[in-house]
């Protein structure tokens, strides 16, 4: 069957919210008392190619998510990850700190869920960290140092 553009667009639109609900269900911990949580691990290496492949280094910091992980925002057709959440940095460059380039989200049972972009607040990344300074071009950056805490200010997964 060949569908008109209007027909195909209507089908696509009708599937968006159920698809977001299914995506969120993969990362929400069904047992709120369980210690295992979906995690967001931040890396200072290049974005993996192909997505889901080995990250190339240990994470700079790994932040556990809440048991519910987030909520589906039906109006904006996106998943809003529960924030703020934070963890102590222990994998940054000891001399200069590390600016995370991307993050990997793994489910509470350890399965790869997604690789996402990371920027400082206002930088347009799917995950935005609190700005800690500016880079050599004067642009905001979120440089992480061992012993400090990394805090997710915003995490939006567009649907």
N, C-alpha and C positions, 0 to 999 in steps of 0.2 A: 504494500500500500504506500502510496506517496501522499504525504500530508502537506497541506498548505502551511505557509509560515505562521499564520494566525493560529491554526490548529496545533502545530508543534509548540509554539510559545505558550499556549494555554496548558498543554500537558506538562511542559517543563515547570511552569509556575506552580501548578497543582502539586508537584512532587517536592518542592523545595522545603517546606516545613517538616513533612514526615522524614525527609532525608536528614535534616538537621537533628531531629529527635533521635534518629537511629545513630548518628555520629556521636551525640552526647552520651547516649546509653553505653557506648563502648568504653568511655573513660570515667563514667560515674561508678564509684564503689558501691555495690548494692548492700553491703554490710557496713553500716556507719561505725560499728565497733571494731572493725578489722584494722590492723596496723598498716596493711599495704594500701598505698595510694598511687594514683596516676602521678607521674613525675614529669617535670620539665627540666631537661639538662641543657645547659648553655655551653657553647663551644666557641673558641677563638679561631678556629680553622675555617677554611673555605667551605662553602655550602656543598654538601655531598652530591656527587653525581655518579650513578643515578640516586634519586632520593631513597632514603632507607638504607643505603650502603654504610659501611663502616665510617665512623666520624673522623678518623685520622688522629685523634688524640683523646686524652681523658677530658671529661667535662670541667669547666671552670667552677661551676656550681650546679647542684641539682636541687630543685625546689619541689617539695611535695604539694599536690593540689588538695583542695577540700574533698570530702567524700562525694559531694554532689557534682563537683568539678565546675559547674556553671549553670547557665540557663539559656534556653532558646529565646531569642528576641524575634518574635514573629513579625513585628512591624518592619524591622530593618533586615530581616532574613539573615541572621547571624547567630553564632554562639558567643555569648559573653562569659569568659572564664571568670570564676570567682576571684576577685582581687580585693585588697592587697594580700599577697602571700609572699613569704620570704624564707631565706636560708642563709647560713654562713658560708662565705666563699672559702674554698680550700684548694683550688686548682689553678689559680692565676699565676702569671709570671711573677716570680718573687721580687724582681727589681722594678719592673715597670707597670705591673698590673696587666690586665687583659680586657680588651673591648670585645664582648661577644658579637659574633657575626651571624649566628643562627642558633636555633634551639631544636631539640628533638623531644617530642611528647611520646612517652611510653605509657601504656595502660597499667592499671594496678597489678596485672598479672605478668607484666614485663614485655608485652608485645608492642612493636612499633605502631604508632598511630599516625604521626605526621611530623614532617620537618617544616619549620616556620622561620620567617624573617624576624630579626631583632633590631630595634633601634632605641635610641633615647626617646623620652616622651616627646610627642609631636613630630617624630621622624617618619611616621607612616608604616612602621613595622607591624606585623601581626601581633607581636608581643613588644611592649614598650617598657623599658626600665627607667627608673628615676635617673635624671641627668646628674652626672657627677662633675662635669667640666666641659671643656671644648677641645676639639682636635686642632691640628695645626692650621686648618682653614677657618677656624672660628665656629665650626658647626658643633651642635650639642653632641656629647657622647656620654656613654655610661661605662666608664672604665672601672673594672672590679679589682679589688685588692684582697689578698688573703687576710682572713680575720674579720673583714667587714661583712655586712649583710647585704645581699642582693634582694631587692623588692620589686615585684611585678606591679606596675602602676596600672597597666591596661593590657588585656589580651583578648583580641577579637578574632574569631574565625568566621570569615565571610562565607555565606552559603549560596 
